[in-house]
Amino acid sequence: MQNFDEIKRNWKVDTEHLNSDHLDEPAWQNLLKRQIKKQKNINMQHFWASLTFQIIVYGFLAHVVIKYWGDQMVVLPTYSEK
C-alpha cells in the first residue's frame, strides 16, 4: 500500500499535463454545442418512446372498452375517478 506522500506525488505527476488553458474559445463552443446536441438527442428519443408507449396503451384500452362495451364489469372501471 502506498503512503500518502507517494499518492500525492503520483497525483501531481498525472495531473501536470492537464491544463484548461489549452482550449480556446471556439473549441469550448464546439464542445458545448456537441454536448447540447447529444443531450437533446437523448431527450427526444425518450420523448418519442414515451409518446409511442402512451399511444399503444391508450389504443389497447380503447380497443377493450369498445370490444366489451356491453359488459358493465369491464367498462365501468374505465370511468372511475381516483
C-alpha positions in Angstrom: 0.0 0.0 0.0 1.3 3.4 -0.9 1.7 6.0 1.7 0.1 9.4 1.4 3.3 11.2 0.1 3.6 8.7 -2.8 0.0 9.1 -3.7 0.4 12.9 -3.7 3.5 12.7 -5.9 1.7 10.4 -8.4 -1.3 12.6 -8.5 0.9 15.7 -9.2 2.7 13.8 -12.0 -0.6 12.6 -13.5 -2.3 16.0 -13.4 0.6 18.2 -14.6 -0.3 17.8 -18.2 -3.9 18.8 -17.6 -4.4 22.5 -18.3 -7.6 24.1 -19.2 -5.9 27.0 -21.0 -5.1 24.9 -24.0 -8.7 25.1 -25.2 -9.5 28.3 -26.8 -13.0 29.9 -27.0 -14.1 28.3 -30.3 -13.0 24.8 -29.0 -15.1 25.4 -25.9 -18.1 26.5 -28.0 -17.7 23.4 -30.2 -17.5 21.1 -27.2 -20.6 22.7 -25.7 -22.6 22.5 -28.9 -21.7 18.8 -29.3 -22.8 18.0 -25.7 -26.0 20.0 -26.1 -26.8 18.2 -29.3 -26.1 14.9 -27.7 -28.3 15.7 -24.7 -31.2 17.0 -26.9 -31.0 13.8 -29.0 -31.2 11.6 -25.8 -34.2 13.7 -24.6 -36.0 13.5 -27.9 -35.5 9.7 -28.0 -37.1 9.5 -24.6 -40.0 11.7 -25.6 -40.8 9.7 -28.8 -40.5 6.4 -26.9 -42.8 7.7 -24.2 -45.3 9.1 -26.7 -45.4 5.8 -28.6 -45.9 3.8 -25.4 -48.8 6.1 -24.4 -50.4 5.7 -27.8 -50.1 1.9 -27.6 -51.5 1.7 -24.0 -54.5 4.0 -24.7 -55.1 2.2 -28.0 -55.4 -1.1 -26.2 -57.6 0.5 -23.6 -59.9 1.9 -26.3 -60.0 -1.5 -28.0 -61.0 -3.3 -24.8 -63.7 -0.7 -24.0 -65.1 -0.8 -27.5 -65.0 -4.6 -27.6 -66.7 -5.1 -24.2 -69.0 -2.1 -24.4 -72.0 -4.2 -23.2 -70.2 -5.7 -20.2 -70.5 -3.2 -17.3 -67.9 -5.0 -15.2 -65.3 -4.0 -17.8 -66.5 -0.6 -18.9 -67.3 0.9 -15.5 -63.8 0.8 -14.0 -62.5 2.8 -17.0 -64.7 5.7 -15.9 -63.8 5.6 -12.3 -62.1 8.7 -10.8 -59.3 8.4 -8.4 
